Amino acid sequence: MKILHTADWHLGKKLDRFSRLEEQIEVLEEIIGIADEKAVDLVLIAGDLFDNFNPSVEAIELFYKTLKRLTAHGKRPVIAISGNHDSPYLVDSPNSLARECGIILIGHPNTKVQPMNLEHFKITASSEGFFELQLKNQNFPVRIVHTPYASEIRLKEYFGENKEAELNRVLAENWAKNADDFCDEKGVNLLMAHLYMNKKGAPSLEEPEGEKPLKMGNADLIFSESIPTQIQYTALGHLHAFNNIGTAEKPVVYSSSPLCYSFSEAGQTKYLSMIEAEPNQPVSFQKIPLTKGKKLFRKTFDSVDQTVAWLSAHPGSLVEITLESETFLKAEERKQIYNAHDGIVHLIPKVKNQEFTENNLREINLGQEILPLFQDYFKSKNSGQEANEDLIKLFQEISNS
C-alpha cells in the first residue's frame, strides 16, 4: 500500500505582516495532486494543522476543504493529529461529522477512536492511543499507534506521571503495550506523533525560528529507541526540515513543513514522504519535493546599490536584508530599498567597524540644551554612533512643534 506523510501545515500563519494563505492554497493543491497522481491509499498529517489555537475562518475553511479532497470522495482515509500549535478541542470537535467523509481527527493523547464501517474502509479495532484500519482494496489491516502533542498539563491528565522524570518511560510503555496487543506481522504497523524526537547521543536537531519550542533541555526529548520494534514507519511532526532519524529499514521521519515559515528555513526544499508498505517487510520511502510557495532569502550586503540590484533580480520572494554600512541608513536610502522589492519582511541596518564601550562615553550632562542631550543619548544607545542629519532634523522638527 502507498501512504503519504505530511505535517506542520500551520494554516493561517503570517511572516510578520505578510499573509501566507495564498501560498498555502497553492501548496495544498500540489499535495492533493500528488496524492491523486500516486494513487495513495492513506494520508497521515502529523500535527500543527493550524498556526494558533484560534485560527481564522479562512484557515479553518481551507483545512476542511483540503481534507475532503484528500479523501477522494471517502475512498482514501485521512488521519490528522494535533500539534503544539493546535487546540486539541478544535481538532476534535468536528470528528463525528468528519468520520462520515473518511477523515479521522485526533486532538488528545490516549484518544480512543470509535469503530466505524464506511463504504471503502472500516475501523476494526480500537484502544486508547491505537486503532486498526481495514481498507476494502487491501487484504491486510493497517495499525496506527498515535500520540498527538501532549503538553505538560495533558500528560499529567492522561498519563498521570511526572513529565520531567518519566516522559520517555511513559510513552515507551504506552506504545509498547499497544504494539504488543495489536501489532503483529500480519498487518502494516505505523506510529504517528507530534513531538521532539532524536537518537540517543545524536547532535540536537534545530527547531525553526518562531516555532514554539518542545525541547527544554533533555526533559522533553523523546528518544527514537522508545519506538516499539513492531513499528515499520514513524510519521513525525514539529521540525520543519525533512529528516530520517531512524534507519532505512525502519524510518523515523520528519516530513518537513510544506512552506518555509521562517528565515532560519531560507533555502530549504520542502517535501512529502511517500511510503510503500506491506506486512512483515521493511518499508521503502522517498521524499517528494514540493515546489509551490515563495522563496525565502536571508541576505547581507554592504551597499545600497548592491542591495537594490539583488532585490530587483529576485522578485516574488520574501526577504530579510541586513545592510552593513559606515553610517545609519538615510530616509531616501531606505525608501530606495523598499521601492525595489515588495517582499521585504525585515531590513536590518548594521553599522560596521564600531569599536565602542561604555567607557568611551563621557558622562551625560543632563543640564545641557535638548539637542546635544538627545545626541549624547542617541550615542549611548547605539554603540557610539552619531545621529545622522535626517534624524537630527526630525528631532528638531518635533521638539520645536
MOTAMO-V892868 format. One record per helix or strand of 3 or more residues. SS is the DSSP state (A for helix, B for strand). FROM is the first residue (numbers start at 0). TO is the last residue. If there is no record, write none. Layout:
# MOTAMO-V892868
SS,FROM,TO  SS,FROM,TO
This chain:
# MOTAMO-V892868
B,1,5  A,20,36  B,41,45  A,56,69  B,76,80  A,87,92  A,94,98  B,102,105  B,120,126  B,129,134  B,141,146  A,151,158  A,162,181  B,187,193  A,223,225  B,232,236  B,250,253  A,262,264  B,269,275  B,283,289  B,295,300  A,303,312  B,317,324  A,330,338  B,343,350  A,357,359  A,369,380  A,388,399
